[in-house]
Amino acid sequence: MRQELTLDNLLDQLEHARQIAIEDRKPTAMIQATITTAKLLGFDQPVVKDANADAVQSISDLMNELADDEDEYPQLTARIEHVKDD
């Protein structure tokens, strides 16, 4: 009977390998198991946070924010005003 390969199974296997590495005093193997676990969990990916994410709650709010930036987006501002008038 073959066991289905899942993220949980892989994490269990890596933890088991890490424990063996600790018992055998093999720090390189322990570190590699830890790094591989972190990669599987996505911790190696950079976190990108939108600084303005909390400022805009709806499409209307976004349109208003963009309309306030007339100097930066003059053509977009004109189109937004046109849509809001309709």
C-alpha positions in Angstrom: 0.0 0.0 0.0 1.5 3.3 -1.1 1.0 6.3 1.1 -0.2 9.5 -0.6 2.4 12.2 -0.7 1.1 15.4 1.0 2.7 18.5 2.5 2.0 17.1 6.0 3.7 13.8 5.1 6.7 15.7 3.8 6.9 17.9 6.9 6.7 14.8 9.1 9.5 13.1 7.2 11.7 16.2 7.4 11.1 16.6 11.1 12.0 12.9 11.5 15.2 13.5 9.5 16.0 16.6 11.6 15.6 14.6 14.8 17.9 11.9 13.5 20.4 14.6 12.6 20.2 16.0 16.1 20.7 12.6 17.7 23.6 11.8 15.4 25.1 15.3 16.0 25.1 16.2 12.4 24.4 20.0 12.3 24.6 20.3 8.6 21.9 17.7 8.0 19.8 19.3 10.8 20.1 22.8 9.2 19.3 21.4 5.7 16.1 19.7 7.0 15.1 23.0 8.7 15.8 25.0 5.6 13.8 22.6 3.4 10.9 22.7 5.9 11.0 26.5 5.7 11.0 26.4 1.9 8.0 24.0 1.8 6.1 26.4 4.1 7.0 29.4 1.9 9.2 31.2 4.4 11.9 31.7 1.8 9.6 34.0 -0.3 9.9 37.8 0.2 6.9 39.4 1.9 5.6 42.3 -0.1 3.3 44.6 1.8 1.3 47.3 0.0 1.7 50.4 2.1 -1.6 51.8 0.9 -3.6 48.6 1.3 -5.4 49.8 4.4 -6.2 53.2 2.9 -8.6 51.9 0.2 -11.7 50.0 1.3 -13.7 50.0 -2.0 -13.6 50.8 -5.7 -15.3 54.2 -4.9 -12.5 54.9 -2.3 -9.9 54.0 -4.9 -11.5 56.2 -7.5 -11.6 59.1 -5.1 -8.0 58.6 -4.1 -6.9 58.6 -7.7 -9.1 61.6 -8.5 -7.4 63.5 -5.7 -4.0 63.0 -7.5 -4.8 65.3 -10.4 -1.2 66.4 -10.9 0.1 62.8 -11.1 -2.7 61.2 -13.2 -4.5 64.0 -15.2 -5.9 61.7 -17.9 -7.1 59.1 -15.4 -8.6 61.8 -13.2 -10.6 63.1 -16.2 -11.9 59.6 -17.0 -12.8 59.0 -13.3 -14.8 62.2 -13.1 -16.6 61.3 -16.4 -17.6 57.9 -14.9 -18.7 59.4 -11.6 -20.9 61.9 -13.5 -22.8 59.1 -15.4 
